[in-house]
């Protein structure tokens, strides 16, 4: 009986681990390595919808495939959903930005070629965008708390589970907000339809009254 219980506990723990690893890839924001082609004019932007109090860490570097011996510099600007500048730098070939979100919404990172240089061809930028649990330095955590092996993996899964829980709460709140907006919109559309119908009825009655008066004056009826 004890062996059966231990076997079931092992299967349950394994299922929980697999669920956390699978769900974290779909629900929790993770690292995203992106390759961007920067145009000669204008800018290329990347946006990500992030909730409040989330750590964001990103590394970027420029590659000039046509002329690798000639470095090409770019201007980088990162803004919050309300337009606040979180990172702005010019004349760089590589760099990093990190911040903790204070607003929920779409965060925008824009990259553009600096205007003082000759237009180049095939300018590519690599962006390693890490969000939330993916931006956490687990080596530092292991050294600080003196944990390793299974204990470190359990701690990582625990943080993933908390991140999943928080993200589900955020999605639930977003769904509630969207449902409220949808209900208000439907109510306004219904009232507008009723008002439009009322106006049509009033206009029709006035037209009939006017035509009747006109025909009576002309002694046609």
Phi, psi and omega in degrees: 000320180295322180295321179296318180296317179296321179296317179295321179297320179295319178295320179296316179296318179296320178296320179296318179297314179297321179296316181297317180293322180288313182294326182295332179287337184254329186258317184271132176299132182235186181291141179227112176270121186235139174250124183244139172264114183274124180288159179295330177229149183086198183218161176243128185240151175233132180239151179215130177276118185230141178277180184286152175060045178241135179279133179237131179224133182216141173241143180216151175206153186258141177234124175258097186291327183284318183226077183296339180283346179251105181293142180245133182256155182228165172252133184239132177222128178241128183233155179274173179302333180262013174087008179283137180284122178258335179201131179211120179214153182232161175056051179234151175256342177201164180176188183209147172223146181213141178198164174249126186295141176242356179224146176267133180151199182273120175262135190242129174241119183244139181232134179215150178288142176292142188283343186277355183254164179292142177300133181249167182248144175056052175276121182241140179236130177263128180236116177259099189259115181244134185229138172064236185296332180289337181273359183280136179272098185286334176295318178294321178297317181296319179290320183292316183264000177055053177234154181200171176064228183296322181297320177293320179294321177295320178297320179295317178295324178297315179295323176296318179297319177296320178296320177298315180299313181296322180290324177295321176297318178297316179294323178296319178294320177298318180296320178294318179296316180294322178294321178296317178297318179297318179294319178296318179296316179298321179296317180294320179296320179296315178296322178296321178296318179296317179296318179297318178297318177299317179297318179298318179296315180298316180297319179297317179297316179296321178295317177297317179297318180294316179296320178297316178297319181296313180294326178292320177295322180277001181054040176268341176226000000 
